[in-house]
Amino acid sequence: MSGSDPSLTSLFTSEHRRLDGLLGRFLAAAGAADTGSAREAMRAFDDALRRHTALEEERLFLRKPEEKLLPPAQEGERERLFRELALEHVQIRELSGILLRLLEKEDLSSARALIGNLLSRWDAHTAREERDAYPISDSPEGPPCSSA
């Protein structure tokens, strides 16, 4: 199996930066106590995040939507990495969804209290993907085979 298209990992990296920018828009709006703009920035982030993670899981991690995130009896290092990253996707999407629901209730104070958790998870996750997963995906062996 040949590696994934390097332009795909370049696309994912540029999407990470775009998502970073959306988080920056949220932070600016929250800092200005502009709940409406904060909500719109978080909605844009949440929508883009869900599209991005679904595409990564489908095209890069080669995960099927029905696959469980529990480790199988036998799992290689590559498979473990991609399963763990998929689990991180779930956690980050959940935090993003909670923030969006808070903002829809006009609760900017609670959203401000929670954003640090999302930011630290997002930063660690994207660094791990770009450092560990993307080079594996671009390697001649390609991404891990999906274990159905």
C-alpha positions as CSV (number, residue, x, y, z in Angstrom):
1,M,0.0,0.0,0.0
2,S,1.4,3.4,-0.9
3,G,1.3,6.3,1.6
4,S,-1.6,8.8,1.6
5,D,-1.5,11.8,-0.6
6,P,0.9,14.3,1.0
7,S,-1.4,17.1,-0.1
8,L,-4.1,15.5,2.1
9,T,-1.9,16.0,5.2
10,S,-1.0,19.5,4.1
11,L,-4.7,20.2,3.8
12,F,-5.3,18.9,7.3
13,T,-2.5,21.0,8.7
14,S,-3.8,24.1,7.0
15,E,-7.3,23.3,8.4
16,H,-5.7,23.1,11.9
17,R,-4.5,26.7,11.4
18,R,-7.9,27.8,10.2
19,L,-9.5,26.2,13.2
20,D,-6.9,27.9,15.4
21,G,-8.1,31.2,13.8
22,L,-11.7,30.5,14.7
23,L,-10.7,29.8,18.3
24,G,-8.9,33.2,18.2
25,R,-12.1,34.8,17.0
26,F,-13.9,33.3,19.9
27,L,-11.3,34.5,22.4
28,A,-11.4,38.0,21.0
29,A,-15.2,38.1,21.2
30,A,-15.2,36.6,24.7
31,G,-12.6,39.1,25.8
32,A,-14.8,41.9,24.5
33,A,-17.8,40.4,26.3
34,D,-19.6,40.0,22.9
35,T,-21.7,36.9,23.5
36,G,-23.2,37.0,20.0
37,S,-19.9,37.1,18.2
38,A,-18.4,34.5,20.6
39,R,-21.4,32.2,19.8
40,E,-20.9,32.7,16.0
41,A,-17.2,32.0,16.3
42,M,-17.8,28.8,18.3
43,R,-20.5,27.7,15.9
44,A,-18.1,28.2,13.0
45,F,-15.4,26.3,14.9
46,D,-17.7,23.5,15.9
47,D,-19.0,23.0,12.3
48,A,-15.5,23.1,10.8
49,L,-14.2,20.8,13.6
50,R,-16.8,18.1,12.9
51,R,-16.2,18.2,9.2
52,H,-12.4,18.1,9.7
53,T,-12.4,15.2,12.2
54,A,-14.8,13.1,10.1
55,L,-12.6,13.5,7.0
56,E,-9.4,12.7,9.0
57,E,-11.0,9.6,10.4
58,E,-12.3,8.5,7.0
59,R,-9.3,9.4,4.8
60,L,-6.3,9.3,7.1
61,F,-7.2,7.0,10.1
62,L,-9.2,4.7,7.8
63,R,-11.9,4.3,10.6
64,K,-15.4,3.2,9.8
65,P,-18.1,5.1,11.8
66,E,-19.3,1.9,13.4
67,E,-15.8,1.0,14.8
68,K,-15.4,1.0,18.5
69,L,-12.7,3.0,20.3
70,L,-11.8,0.2,22.7
71,P,-8.5,-1.4,22.0
72,P,-8.7,-4.8,20.2
73,A,-7.0,-7.9,21.6
74,Q,-4.1,-7.3,19.3
75,E,-3.2,-3.8,18.2
76,G,0.0,-2.5,16.6
77,E,1.6,0.9,17.5
78,R,0.2,2.5,14.3
79,E,-3.3,1.3,15.0
80,R,-3.1,2.4,18.6
81,L,-2.0,5.9,17.6
82,F,-4.9,6.3,15.2
83,R,-7.4,4.9,17.6
84,E,-6.2,7.2,20.4
85,L,-6.4,10.2,18.1
86,A,-10.0,9.2,17.1
87,L,-10.8,9.1,20.8
88,E,-9.3,12.6,21.2
89,H,-11.6,13.7,18.4
90,V,-14.6,12.6,20.4
91,Q,-13.4,14.4,23.5
92,I,-12.7,17.7,21.6
93,R,-16.0,17.6,19.7
94,E,-17.8,17.1,23.1
95,L,-16.1,20.1,24.6
96,S,-16.8,22.2,21.5
97,G,-20.5,21.1,21.7
98,I,-20.7,22.0,25.4
99,L,-19.2,25.4,24.7
100,L,-21.7,26.1,21.9
101,R,-24.6,25.0,24.1
102,L,-23.5,27.4,26.8
103,L,-23.2,30.2,24.4
104,E,-26.7,29.5,23.0
105,K,-27.9,29.9,26.5
106,E,-26.1,33.3,26.7
107,D,-23.7,31.9,29.4
108,L,-20.5,33.5,28.3
109,S,-19.1,33.3,31.8
110,S,-19.2,29.5,31.9
111,A,-17.9,29.3,28.3
112,R,-14.9,31.4,29.4
113,A,-14.3,29.1,32.3
114,L,-14.3,26.0,30.0
115,I,-12.4,27.3,27.0
116,G,-9.0,26.7,28.5
117,N,-9.7,22.9,28.6
118,L,-10.6,22.9,24.9
119,L,-7.6,25.0,24.0
120,S,-5.1,22.8,25.8
121,R,-6.6,19.6,24.4
122,W,-6.8,21.0,20.9
123,D,-3.2,22.2,20.9
124,A,-1.9,18.9,22.3
125,H,-4.0,16.9,19.8
126,T,-3.0,18.9,16.7
127,A,0.7,18.8,17.7
128,R,0.5,15.0,18.1
129,E,-1.2,14.5,14.8
130,E,1.2,16.7,12.9
131,R,4.3,15.3,14.7
132,D,3.3,11.6,14.9
133,A,0.4,10.7,12.6
134,Y,0.9,12.7,9.5
135,P,4.4,11.4,8.9
136,I,3.2,7.8,9.3
137,S,0.3,8.5,6.9
138,D,2.7,9.9,4.3
139,S,5.1,6.9,4.7
140,P,5.4,4.3,2.0
141,E,3.5,1.8,4.2
142,G,0.6,4.2,4.4
143,P,-1.8,4.6,7.2
144,P,-2.7,1.6,9.4
145,C,-5.0,-1.0,8.1
146,S,-8.4,-0.8,9.7
147,S,-9.2,-3.7,11.9
148,A,-12.8,-4.4,11.5
